[in-house]
Each structure stands twice: as structure tokens, then as C-alpha cells.
Amino acid sequence: MRYKPLALRVLSTAAMLSIVASCAAPAFAATYDLYNGDVSVSAESDGKQYVSQWTDDEHTHYAQNDKGKDINHLEDNNVTLTSKGEETKNTITVSAEKDQEAKVTLDNVNIDTRDGDTPYAEGNAAMVVKGAGDVTLELDGSNVLTSGVYNAGLQKNDSDSTGTLTIQDRNDKAGSLTATGGMGGAGIGGSAVSSDHYNNGTENITITGGKITATGGQGAAGIGGSYTLPYGDPKKDVKNITITGGELTVTGGTDAAGIGGGYNSEGDVTGIHISGTKNTTITGGKIAAAIGGGSFTDVHAGNSYLAGTVSDIKISDADLTAIAGPSGVAIGTGHGHYVGDDFVSITGNSHVTVQKNESIRDGSSGIITYVYGDSAWIGIGGGCKLQSNTPIQSEEKVIDFPCLVPGSLTYKDKDGTVDHVFTGKGHPWDDGVVTTPASCFTDGVMTYTCTKCGVVKTEVIPAKGAHTWGEWETVKEATTTETGLRQRVCSVCGAVEQEEIPMLTPAVPTAPAAPTAPAAPTVPAAENTSAPELRVLAPDSIPQTFTVKQSGTVRTYESPYNSGTLTGTMETLEYLQEQGAQTIVFTTNQRTSSFQISELLALVNEGDVFYLNHMDANEPTLLVVANDHSELLG
């Protein structure tokens, strides 16, 4: 039995008080030195996170913290692990039960479990993620995870872990991770051997930041699936790998994808979504894709079936280079794979370079890339042969890039010579639909949809800026003792404008009068439904009922309410001035105010809007845009 140091050196301890319903208990956030032994972190169904550390390989003796207490299932909701940059063989296991999240920070961790430096050196997985819950890994400083044969550097087998692993540098402490798998193991992802499997796929891996270097061992992906041993179950999928930021250098082992499937896996590869990356390079292994499928060789001689499908590869707003391995492809299928639905999509402000390696087009290897005009075949594996020399049915699929806006897609030969460059052509928009109609004084919305990729954009439909009045209708007839009333209604918003009808003058017989000078012309009633007019608004900006009448040069607007705002444009005031009005009077139940049209026009600009406000018994105010001209009020 090999014993490890008994004392745990706690580098920093921060205690915080957590108040719960019935008691107060400390929840620690401590730093644990990996030099003192293997560490296990678990987020459990009680909503708490626990940490344990052992000083021996058999996990029978616990390390102790700085208080002399065994680190045995201690509650710690935010664990930090370190080896202070010094290499150690001690390992990390993080597990999360369903609906729980484990949170771990790696701070200058350096784990190398190998017994030597050859590809066949044995050693455990440096770090393992397990459980149906989620694990969040924060990167501080430089972190290195190197595993022995068959194991992944950062191991997440689909048979052990179905939750989401998130790798991030949210603390912005120049966090980096270098994860290297042993022979058959992925850099980040599946291992070639687990308790009951001889190969493993992986799922639900998210990278949001940090500088990530992931290198797969022989036959395993940089990020993705493992090598499949001849007696293993070959149907292991790789799915839901989401990268939304960071700088990545990802390299697949021989016959394995950079990101995607491992060698000889018949499983599907689906849901590889990359966005927001910079300075990123992804390289595939021999006869495999940089992004997509690994190489498949029929292990059942005489059989003629293909491996699984490759589908749903999406690149958006990313800056990356995808380098095909020898006789491989840059983006797409590996040797012997089908092309699935939504094969490849490159959109947004992406600048993608795909670089060929070798191109053998004699029927013995995959097709690299053909480019025709504004379309391309990217990495369609075809023309291959099984061990029985039965040709695989080549499935060619044209990928069109009309929506690459405003990015570019560049093809290079293996020596870096540029073959073709596609640049964005713009979205083909449909004719658009009115999703929100414009009203008299409220803007509307027109929505357009790209007919190719489904992206939508909107445009403003300007408000009309005036009511669409109907004909005047008499509400009350005028008599010789009472005034009448007429009104008209806006056909768009339903606003009502009322106007007084003067009393009738009784016919009184009189003696003939001497000739007199012609009477002064009177201002005609506003019968033209398109003539500009002022409006009265309630405090909530809803149009109010009001009446308007003009006597000589005085034009009066009457509102039957305590509060209201008389408003209109300078162009409307100019129009009313042309019709003979010189003074505007506004009357509510509690206030009457007025101003001279010429005085207001002399102080403002064309197109400005004025607001004469009556708020209950408060003093009236006269505003133009944001400027107060209340001194003009009489």
C-alpha cells in the first residue's frame, strides 16, 4: 500500500455564513492541494456540494484540512483545486446528481498520470466527469490534464455522464486548459475503455471561454469520441458539442476527427455548433474530418453497411481554420459516413478557412472539396471501399452559402495556396409582412424573413402623423335659442372631433337698410377631411374629444375634461394662420390659456411639435420639443 502525505496544505480559506430556515451553518470555499491525494467532488440531491480527499491509492485514508479535520464528505459549495503548477499523478473526479450542478475551479493544476512518455504508457484518467447533473469548470491560470492509454485527458463518457460539462474563464484570469488523451482516448470526451464498454461517445460539452488545447490519442478525437476496439460496441454517438467563445487548438488522432467522431465508430455525429471563437485551429486525422466524422473501416468482412451520419454542423460568427488530415476532409463526413440532414451551415460574420491536406481521388479515399461558383461540396466522404472491396455508395450533397454575411469562406491547398474565396452575398429577403400596423401617431413594424436561412429583420412603418377624418355628422341641430353640435370620427383610430354649430338668427322684419360696404370675409368651417388640425390628448396620450370654433382671428379649442394637452406641428399652425387665425385659445374645465401663433413660430423650427398642457388647477405650460416657452401664454 502506497501512502501519500497526511497533511493537507490549505492555500486559502474563505468562510461565509449561510442563513437557512432553522439554523446557521458554515459553507466553505476552500483550496485543495492535489499533492496530498486524489480529490472527489459531488453535487448531491440535497442541493449541497461535498468534497473528499484521500492520501492513498485505495482511498482508505483521508487527508486533513488546516483544522485537523478529515476531508471526508465535507460540504464545500465552491471547490478550488491546485497543484501550484507542479506535476502530480493524483486525479480529480467530479460528479453531479440529476438536477444538480457541481462547481470546481482549476487553479494551475498539472496532472500527468502516465507511467512513461510513450503512446502506450499506462495511467488513469487525469480528470473524470460523471452523473446526470451539470458540471461547471472554471479555469484560472495554466492547467494541464494528461492521461494514460485508453483514457481521455478530461474524460466525459456518455455511459457515465449525461449532464452538461461547461468549461469557462468567467473570472478572466487568463485561464487555459491543455487536455491530452492517451492512446485511444479523446483530449476532451470519451475513453476507449470503461467499466463495461470498449469505446465511448460523448455528449453535452460546452466551451464558453479560455484558451483550450485538446489533443486526442491515436484513433480518438481532440474533442469527441474515442477509438473503437475491435471487440467493442461501435455504435457510440457524439452529440451536442457547443463552443461559444475562447481560443482553441484541437487535434484529432490518426483516423479521428478534430471535433467529432473517433476511429471505427458507427455512431452518429450531430449538433456541433461553433460561434464566437478567435485564433482557432481544428485539425483532423487521416481519412477523417477536422470537424465531423472519424474514419470507419468495416470490421465485419463482407458486410457493406456504412457508418453513422454526420449532421447539424453549424458555424456562426466565428474565426477559425479547419485543416483536413491526410486524405481527409475539412468539414463534414469521415471515411464511410452518411451525410445527414442540415449537414453544414456557415452563417453570420464568420471567417472560415478550410485547408486541404492530401487529395486522392482514385476511389480509394474520401473526396476532399470541390468548388463550383457560389456552391461547394465540403468534405463529402465517398468513393471508398470496404475490406470486402464493395464500393460504398457515394452521397454527394451541395452546400450553398448565400447568407454568409458579411464573412468569408476560404479554401486552401495543403501548401497554403488559396483556391477559392467566398464572400457574403446578402440575405434573400421575402416581401415582408406587417406584424404591427401603423396607427395615426404610433409607428408600426414590418418583418422580413430570409428565404434561405430563416433570419428575420424588422423595419419601422412610420405613423401617419394625422387623423383620417370621416364626414361631419350633426349630433344636435342648432336653434334660435341653443347652439348645435357636429362631429367627425377618425377611420383609423376612432378619435372624435366635435365642433359647435352657431345658434340660428331669428327672422325679424326690418325696414330696408341703406347700402353698406361688403362684409368682411368669414373663415369657413373645416370641412376638408385632409386639412391639418390640432389635437387634444389625455394625460395618457390617448386622443380626447374636443370642440373647435373660430370667431374672427381667435380659434378656440374646448375640452370637457379637467386635464389635457393641445398639440400640433408648426406646419399646422402656419396653415391655421393662412386661414385667418392669429390667436389660439385652449379651455379645459379649470383653465384657459392662449398664445399668438406668430410669436411661437418666430421661436421654433419647421417640423417642431408644441404641447400646451393643462394639468387640473396647475399653471399651464407651453413646450416645444423639450424647450419651455410658457412666457408666451396669456
VOGU-3710 file (C-alpha; in Angstrom, 3 decimals, decimal comma):
1> mrykplalrv> 0,000/0,000/0,000  1,389/3,390/-1,038  0,635/6,275/1,378  0,590/9,921/0,443  1,337/12,880/2,769  -1,224/13,067/5,580  -1,378/16,875/5,916  -3,486/18,924/3,563  -1,969/22,333/2,921  -4,867/24,714/2,616
11> lstaamlsiv> -3,687/27,587/0,449  -6,590/29,917/1,171  -9,813/29,532/3,135  -12,830/31,814/2,907  -15,776/31,214/5,206  -19,173/32,675/4,570  -22,262/32,485/6,726  -25,358/30,950/5,158  -28,656/31,608/6,957  -31,191/28,807/6,494
21> ascaapafaa> -34,696/28,328/7,799  -33,861/26,857/11,198  -30,107/27,178/11,758  -26,900/28,855/10,594  -24,185/26,607/9,146  -20,867/27,499/7,501  -20,489/26,799/3,784  -16,757/26,751/2,938  -14,964/27,721/-0,242  -11,501/26,226/0,173
31> tydlyngdvs> -8,469/25,455/-1,988  -7,247/21,835/-2,005  -3,695/20,810/-2,893  -3,684/17,822/-5,240  -0,232/16,894/-3,947  -1,998/15,484/-0,889  -4,043/12,945/-2,860  -6,919/12,221/-5,223  -9,941/14,505/-4,889  -13,636/13,738/-5,414
41> vsaesdgkqy> -16,289/16,484/-5,661  -20,002/15,631/-5,718  -23,169/17,726/-6,062  -25,902/15,686/-4,410  -29,695/15,606/-4,304  -29,843/17,637/-1,082  -28,686/20,679/-3,073  -25,218/20,745/-1,466  -21,734/20,026/-2,756  -19,236/17,845/-0,936
51> vsqwtddeht> -15,504/17,182/-1,256  -13,342/14,223/-0,188  -9,578/13,669/-0,453  -7,516/10,537/0,177  -3,836/10,043/0,897  -3,616/6,513/-0,516  -4,454/4,834/-3,807  -7,022/2,539/-2,182  -8,951/5,545/-0,785  -8,951/4,261/2,770
61> hyaqndkgkd> -7,158/7,178/4,466  -8,408/10,753/4,323  -6,326/13,898/4,089  -6,955/16,577/6,699  -7,702/20,273/6,407  -5,948/23,059/8,325  -8,243/22,452/11,312  -7,157/18,841/11,584  -10,482/17,539/10,301  -10,706/14,667/7,829
71> inhlednnvt> -11,677/15,790/4,334  -14,415/13,200/4,216  -17,636/14,362/2,542  -17,111/17,939/3,731  -19,603/20,499/2,461  -17,933/22,982/0,119  -20,036/24,757/-2,468  -17,173/26,223/-4,474  -14,117/23,995/-4,597  -10,744/25,210/-5,910
81> ltskgeetkn> -8,113/22,611/-6,843  -4,422/23,272/-7,436  -1,028/21,636/-7,681  0,626/25,067/-7,908  1,856/24,170/-11,390  3,855/21,174/-10,147  3,213/17,838/-11,869  1,294/15,183/-9,904  -0,303/11,806/-10,630  -3,237/12,409/-8,281
91> titvsaekdq> -6,596/12,620/-10,061  -9,897/14,505/-9,951  -13,421/13,052/-10,105  -16,433/15,385/-10,303  -19,990/14,072/-10,218  -23,411/15,724/-10,153  -26,709/14,041/-9,485  -29,772/14,817/-11,604  -30,918/18,461/-11,447  -27,757/19,449/-9,510
101> eakvtldnvn> -24,659/21,437/-10,527  -21,101/20,860/-9,358  -18,759/23,875/-9,457  -14,993/23,416/-9,500  -12,157/25,850/-10,206  -8,844/24,554/-11,596  -6,029/26,870/-10,478  -2,674/25,911/-12,068  -3,385/22,184/-11,941  -0,838/19,880/-13,614
111> idtrdgdtpy> -1,784/16,180/-13,677  0,122/13,552/-15,691  -0,895/10,001/-14,807  1,296/8,209/-17,372  3,969/5,763/-16,276  6,154/6,869/-19,176  6,141/9,131/-22,189  5,326/6,604/-24,940  1,908/6,359/-26,638  1,367/3,036/-24,792
121> aegnaamvvk> 2,157/4,335/-21,316  -0,469/3,251/-18,812  -2,196/5,616/-16,416  -5,604/6,653/-15,110  -7,767/9,460/-16,454  -6,459/12,754/-15,086  -10,000/14,077/-14,567  -13,377/12,334/-14,876  -16,874/13,872/-15,070  -19,877/11,728/-14,067
131> gagdvtleld> -23,598/11,890/-13,399  -26,883/13,144/-14,847  -26,333/16,646/-13,437  -24,227/19,523/-14,721  -20,565/20,332/-14,041  -19,076/23,814/-14,421  -15,303/24,048/-14,694  -13,707/27,485/-14,133  -10,149/27,938/-15,444  -7,649/30,075/-13,530
141> gsnvltsgvy> -4,051/30,143/-14,729  -2,475/27,338/-16,746  -3,960/23,848/-16,307  -2,725/20,573/-17,807  -4,542/17,190/-17,843  -2,595/14,265/-19,384  -3,917/10,694/-19,207  -2,595/7,199/-19,842  -3,528/4,668/-22,500  -7,263/4,355/-23,392
151> naglqkndsd> -8,217/7,294/-21,149  -9,304/10,808/-22,113  -7,464/13,842/-20,747  -10,725/15,355/-19,466  -12,969/12,299/-19,542  -16,732/12,521/-20,116  -18,170/9,222/-21,336  -21,783/9,132/-22,490  -22,199/5,961/-20,405  -21,173/7,817/-17,220
161> stgtltiqdr> -22,211/11,440/-17,768  -25,371/12,745/-19,447  -25,401/16,230/-17,913  -23,662/19,251/-19,413  -19,961/19,949/-18,859  -19,270/23,691/-19,168  -15,665/24,913/-19,459  -15,270/28,650/-18,907  -12,931/31,501/-17,961  -15,530/33,780/-16,445
171> ndkagsltat> -13,055/35,118/-13,883  -10,972/36,396/-16,802  -7,725/35,221/-15,180  -6,024/34,116/-18,417  -7,428/30,641/-17,845  -6,189/27,860/-20,082  -6,570/24,091/-20,343  -4,372/21,579/-22,149  -6,087/18,168/-22,247  -4,279/15,217/-23,860
181> ggmggagigg> -5,705/11,729/-24,161  -3,732/8,525/-24,028  -3,810/6,128/-26,965  -7,480/5,623/-27,853  -8,742/8,392/-25,547  -10,034/11,804/-26,579  -8,450/15,038/-25,414  -11,869/16,032/-24,032  -14,589/13,395/-24,262  -14,727/9,611/-24,480
191> savssdhynn> -12,317/6,921/-23,321  -11,558/3,733/-25,239  -12,236/1,509/-22,206  -14,581/1,958/-19,254  -16,112/-0,445/-16,751  -18,395/-2,124/-19,274  -17,517/-0,563/-22,634  -14,670/-0,806/-25,133  -15,338/2,576/-26,657  -17,292/5,647/-25,642
201> gtenititgg> -19,037/8,523/-27,284  -19,719/11,780/-25,501  -22,442/14,432/-25,300  -23,320/17,843/-23,899  -19,953/19,627/-23,803  -19,998/23,441/-23,772  -16,948/25,724/-24,005  -17,581/29,441/-23,429  -14,065/30,825/-22,982  -10,441/30,239/-22,106
211> kitatggqga> -7,502/29,071/-24,164  -8,186/25,400/-24,887  -5,755/22,862/-26,363  -7,305/19,404/-26,821  -5,351/16,549/-28,407  -6,747/13,073/-28,980  -4,696/9,932/-28,634  -4,304/7,518/-31,518  -7,734/6,903/-33,055  -9,541/9,391/-30,779
221> agiggsytlp> -10,937/12,869/-31,370  -9,461/16,044/-29,945  -12,955/16,788/-28,599  -15,443/13,957/-29,037  -15,413/10,175/-29,282  -12,796/7,527/-28,539  -11,110/4,825/-30,551  -13,294/1,710/-31,007  -11,597/-1,558/-30,114  -12,361/-4,489/-32,484
231> ygdpkkdvkn> -14,497/-6,220/-29,828  -16,301/-3,055/-28,754  -19,773/-1,749/-29,458  -19,202/0,530/-32,460  -22,466/2,461/-32,200  -21,441/5,335/-29,964  -22,713/8,805/-30,764  -21,049/12,196/-30,384  -23,612/14,950/-29,971  -24,223/18,454/-28,668
241> ititggeltv> -20,754/19,999/-28,596  -21,284/23,756/-28,285  -18,444/26,284/-28,447  -19,395/29,944/-27,946  -16,032/31,598/-27,314  -12,371/31,197/-26,479  -9,258/30,315/-28,454  -8,991/26,636/-29,392  -6,313/24,384/-30,823  -7,894/20,963/-31,365
251> tggtdaagig> -6,162/17,994/-32,988  -7,597/14,550/-33,682  -5,532/11,389/-33,527  -4,915/9,164/-36,534  -8,239/8,331/-38,277  -10,190/10,553/-35,847  -11,851/13,934/-36,208  -10,542/17,088/-34,599  -14,028/17,684/-33,184  -16,407/14,767/-33,679
261> ggynsegdvt> -16,112/11,013/-34,085  -13,311/8,587/-33,294  -11,877/5,777/-35,405  -14,222/2,894/-36,364  -17,271/4,329/-34,614  -20,547/3,670/-36,391  -22,276/6,233/-34,183  -23,815/9,459/-35,420  -22,101/12,843/-35,096  -24,628/15,638/-34,650
271> gihisgtknt> -25,008/19,047/-33,088  -21,525/20,584/-33,401  -22,166/24,318/-33,050  -19,276/26,801/-33,081  -19,586/30,567/-32,631  -17,635/33,470/-31,154  -14,191/31,838/-31,410  -10,958/33,554/-32,389  -7,493/32,289/-33,356  -8,930/28,787/-33,517
281> titggkiaaa> -7,418/25,877/-35,470  -9,031/22,434/-35,745  -7,104/19,586/-37,410  -8,403/16,150/-38,360  -6,628/12,817/-38,537  -6,070/10,630/-41,582  -9,205/9,998/-43,694  -11,260/11,938/-41,157  -12,830/15,357/-40,887  -11,370/18,252/-38,979
291> igggsftdvh> -14,970/18,890/-37,865  -17,339/15,938/-38,261  -16,816/12,203/-38,701  -13,901/9,934/-37,963  -12,640/7,216/-40,281  -14,583/3,953/-40,462  -13,150/0,653/-41,648  -15,508/-2,312/-41,836  -14,543/-4,688/-39,038  -17,069/-7,257/-40,289
301> agnsylagtv> -15,507/-8,509/-43,503  -18,003/-8,989/-46,306  -20,503/-6,534/-44,873  -21,331/-3,445/-46,878  -23,053/-1,099/-44,444  -21,808/2,389/-43,742  -21,009/4,136/-40,503  -23,436/6,644/-38,942  -24,465/10,029/-40,257  -22,859/13,445/-39,820
311> sdikisdadl> -25,367/16,277/-39,480  -26,147/19,649/-37,945  -22,706/21,261/-38,125  -23,238/24,990/-37,603  -20,606/27,740/-37,677  -21,717/31,299/-36,958  -19,836/34,494/-36,101  -16,617/32,504/-35,768  -12,993/32,916/-36,826  -11,420/29,503/-37,373
321> taiagpsgva> -9,291/27,330/-39,630  -10,269/23,708/-40,291  -7,363/21,581/-41,603  -8,106/18,217/-43,160  -5,901/15,272/-42,256  -4,150/13,236/-44,965  -6,812/12,101/-47,447  -9,377/13,583/-45,102  -11,827/16,431/-45,266  -12,018/19,806/-43,568
331> igtghghyvg> -15,677/19,956/-42,538  -18,106/17,070/-42,860  -18,024/13,300/-43,147  -15,274/10,854/-42,424  -14,386/7,812/-44,481  -17,559/5,737/-44,803  -20,163/8,055/-43,225  -23,545/9,202/-44,469  -24,436/12,831/-44,965  -27,294/13,693/-42,609
341> ddfvsitgns> -29,857/16,482/-42,560  -28,739/20,101/-42,040  -25,273/18,910/-42,941  -23,231/22,120/-42,807  -24,320/25,712/-42,175  -21,912/28,675/-42,142  -23,621/31,994/-41,398  -23,154/35,370/-39,769  -19,898/37,260/-39,502  -17,808/34,095/-39,927
351> hvtvqknesi> -14,309/33,950/-41,387  -13,655/30,279/-42,013  -10,622/28,820/-43,757  -10,729/25,174/-44,831  -7,371/23,734/-45,807  -6,801/20,542/-47,742  -4,090/18,067/-46,871  -3,822/15,336/-49,471  -6,369/14,589/-52,171  -6,537/11,021/-53,508
361> rdgssgiity> -9,434/10,827/-55,917  -8,963/7,359/-57,379  -11,798/5,646/-55,498  -9,665/4,552/-52,553  -10,215/7,549/-50,306  -12,602/10,313/-49,433  -13,305/13,247/-51,670  -11,778/16,445/-50,330  -13,623/19,512/-51,604  -14,976/20,592/-54,955
371> vygdsawigi> -15,992/24,197/-55,505  -18,383/25,404/-58,198  -19,369/29,051/-58,400  -21,182/30,017/-55,227  -21,729/26,430/-54,098  -19,400/23,791/-52,713  -19,126/20,191/-51,695  -17,378/20,255/-48,352  -15,900/17,025/-47,114  -18,296/14,537/-48,666
381> gggcklqsnt> -16,712/11,163/-47,895  -17,329/8,903/-50,847  -15,752/6,617/-53,395  -14,398/4,486/-50,516  -14,195/0,693/-50,350  -14,859/-1,740/-47,536  -12,480/-4,592/-46,698  -14,601/-6,751/-48,998  -13,826/-4,263/-51,793  -17,544/-3,463/-52,133
391> piqseekvid> -17,774/0,228/-53,067  -19,605/2,443/-50,605  -22,405/4,418/-52,199  -21,130/7,956/-52,515  -23,679/10,522/-51,350  -22,941/13,943/-52,770  -24,654/16,945/-51,252  -24,331/20,525/-52,463  -23,818/23,155/-49,781  -24,857/26,684/-50,727
401> fpclvpgslt> -23,626/29,809/-48,914  -25,859/32,734/-49,940  -26,200/34,051/-46,392  -22,544/34,296/-45,350  -22,889/37,922/-44,282  -20,511/39,673/-44,087  -17,943/36,905/-43,519  -15,882/34,783/-45,865  -15,143/31,145/-46,585  -11,628/30,458/-47,891
411> ykdkdgtvdh> -10,278/27,231/-49,428  -6,558/26,490/-49,316  -4,391/23,719/-50,736  -2,151/21,759/-48,368  0,693/24,198/-49,078  -1,494/27,157/-48,108  -2,222/28,297/-51,678  -5,678/29,873/-51,848  -8,037/28,065/-54,218  -11,283/29,960/-53,763
421> vftgkghpwd> -12,716/32,642/-51,547  -16,449/33,068/-50,985  -17,713/36,316/-49,523  -21,178/37,062/-48,282  -23,803/37,907/-50,893  -26,536/39,088/-48,554  -29,757/37,542/-47,332  -32,504/36,903/-49,927  -35,404/38,595/-48,109  -39,063/37,859/-48,741
431> dgvvttpasc> -41,615/40,600/-49,419  -42,264/41,071/-45,714  -45,443/41,079/-43,653  -46,966/43,780/-41,466  -46,639/42,399/-37,935  -47,804/45,623/-36,229  -49,925/48,085/-38,250  -49,071/51,784/-38,017  -51,672/53,980/-36,332  -52,243/57,720/-36,602
441> ftdgvmtytc> -49,479/58,597/-34,126  -47,875/55,172/-33,358  -45,238/53,510/-35,577  -45,850/50,024/-36,918  -43,493/47,121/-37,710  -42,759/45,324/-40,989  -40,984/41,939/-40,648  -38,850/40,356/-43,381  -37,580/36,740/-43,391  -34,571/35,347/-45,257
451> tkcgvvktev> -35,890/32,702/-47,640  -32,672/30,703/-47,313  -31,683/30,641/-43,644  -34,740/31,955/-41,809  -33,070/35,001/-40,222  -35,530/37,853/-39,666  -35,180/41,625/-39,714  -37,667/44,386/-38,948  -38,327/47,866/-40,278  -40,383/50,698/-38,836
461> ipakgahtwg> -43,602/51,690/-40,575  -43,861/55,431/-39,811  -47,022/56,683/-38,167  -49,309/58,725/-40,415  -48,913/61,820/-38,251  -52,540/62,904/-38,750  -56,064/61,568/-38,354  -58,058/60,300/-41,305  -61,321/62,106/-40,647  -64,695/60,989/-41,910
471> ewetvkeatt> -67,533/63,295/-42,926  -69,090/65,721/-40,445  -72,312/64,452/-38,893  -74,765/66,612/-36,987  -75,277/65,422/-33,425  -77,589/68,265/-32,355  -79,361/70,747/-34,552  -78,878/74,447/-33,762  -81,941/76,536/-32,885  -82,587/80,241/-32,342
481> tetglrqrvc> -82,032/79,694/-28,598  -79,306/76,977/-28,463  -76,155/76,140/-30,341  -75,900/72,824/-32,181  -73,118/70,236/-32,337  -71,495/68,214/-35,088  -68,659/65,674/-35,043  -66,424/63,547/-37,225  -64,585/60,282/-36,464  -61,088/59,095/-37,465
491> svcgaveqee> -61,438/55,923/-39,520  -58,051/54,612/-38,299  -58,007/55,118/-34,520  -61,589/56,148/-33,724  -60,738/59,611/-32,353  -63,707/62,027/-32,295  -63,574/65,739/-33,125  -66,588/67,913/-32,261  -67,468/71,410/-33,411  -70,159/73,849/-32,257
501> ipmltpavpt> -72,885/74,910/-34,686  -73,854/78,565/-34,027  -77,423/79,450/-32,960  -79,811/80,359/-35,727  -80,700/84,035/-36,110  -84,481/84,593/-35,978  -86,026/86,316/-38,968  -87,104/89,845/-37,898  -88,736/92,092/-40,466  -86,899/95,388/-40,796
511> apaaptapaa> -87,072/98,467/-42,919  -84,858/98,484/-45,927  -81,402/99,484/-44,945  -79,066/101,758/-46,755  -76,441/100,067/-48,832  -73,399/99,126/-46,833  -69,913/98,057/-47,649  -69,409/94,376/-48,266  -68,991/92,355/-45,086  -65,561/91,078/-44,157
521> ptvpaaents> -64,976/87,531/-45,314  -65,529/84,847/-42,687  -63,370/81,807/-42,034  -65,102/78,756/-43,483  -65,642/75,691/-41,300  -63,010/72,971/-41,605  -64,904/70,746/-43,992  -61,828/69,307/-45,728  -61,032/65,990/-44,062  -57,392/66,259/-45,150
531> apelrvlapd> -56,863/69,788/-43,720  -54,278/69,957/-40,905  -55,735/70,359/-37,416  -54,528/70,484/-33,827  -55,304/67,628/-31,420  -56,204/67,259/-27,753  -54,645/64,380/-25,823  -55,430/62,958/-22,388  -52,548/62,638/-19,847  -52,009/59,038/-21,089
541> sipqtftvkq> -51,611/60,341/-24,699  -54,976/58,917/-25,824  -56,868/61,343/-28,127  -59,634/63,323/-26,294  -62,961/64,576/-27,502  -62,902/68,354/-28,061  -64,719/71,124/-29,902  -63,202/73,845/-32,028  -64,666/77,139/-33,183  -63,294/80,312/-34,669
551> sgtvrtyesp> -64,537/83,841/-34,145  -62,706/86,339/-36,251  -58,970/85,726/-35,726  -59,442/83,773/-32,469  -59,593/79,991/-32,746  -60,797/78,248/-29,574  -60,353/74,579/-28,580  -62,576/73,374/-25,742  -62,057/70,140/-23,798  -64,762/68,846/-21,398
561> ynsgtltgtm> -62,114/67,460/-19,019  -60,014/68,804/-16,127  -56,698/67,927/-17,783  -55,484/67,729/-21,359  -52,801/68,714/-23,850  -53,336/70,735/-27,011  -50,658/69,719/-29,529  -49,699/70,072/-33,168  -46,855/70,817/-35,563  -45,539/74,194/-36,694
571> etleylqeqg> -46,822/73,377/-40,180  -50,364/73,046/-38,780  -50,069/76,461/-37,036  -48,848/78,014/-40,300  -51,853/76,507/-42,087  -54,283/77,882/-39,499  -52,574/81,293/-39,749  -53,129/81,236/-43,503  -56,843/80,575/-42,808  -57,090/83,770/-40,756
581> aqtivfttnq> -56,344/82,558/-37,205  -53,966/84,685/-35,132  -54,713/83,606/-31,559  -55,037/80,015/-30,228  -57,179/79,597/-27,085  -57,287/76,313/-25,119  -60,002/75,782/-22,480  -60,432/72,916/-20,005  -62,789/72,711/-17,017  -60,351/74,527/-14,721
591> rtssfqisel> -58,055/76,532/-17,002  -57,999/78,793/-20,065  -54,789/79,859/-21,791  -53,805/81,359/-25,136  -50,852/82,293/-27,332  -50,164/84,221/-30,520  -49,319/81,985/-33,477  -46,781/84,439/-34,902  -44,863/84,701/-31,605  -44,469/80,930/-31,322
601> lalvnegdvf> -43,498/80,459/-34,973  -40,765/83,053/-34,562  -39,010/80,973/-31,879  -39,119/77,418/-33,247  -38,130/75,391/-36,259  -40,101/73,802/-39,023  -41,229/70,317/-38,067  -41,238/71,012/-34,305  -44,242/69,952/-32,219  -45,730/72,113/-29,444
611> ylnhmdanep> -47,547/70,908/-26,298  -49,883/73,252/-24,354  -50,503/71,400/-21,086  -53,394/71,900/-18,670  -52,994/69,644/-15,637  -56,003/70,164/-13,310  -55,585/73,518/-11,483  -51,828/73,784/-12,140  -50,386/76,647/-14,175  -50,448/75,894/-17,919
621> tllvvandhs> -47,134/75,188/-19,646  -46,124/75,604/-23,295  -43,371/73,265/-24,518  -41,774/72,868/-27,943  -39,827/69,598/-28,040  -38,019/69,957/-24,682  -37,927/73,787/-24,585  -40,243/75,734/-22,278  -41,957/78,754/-23,911  -44,600/79,297/-21,222
631> ellg> -43,733/83,013/-21,220  -45,805/83,334/-24,423  -49,001/82,241/-22,692  -51,733/84,783/-21,988
//
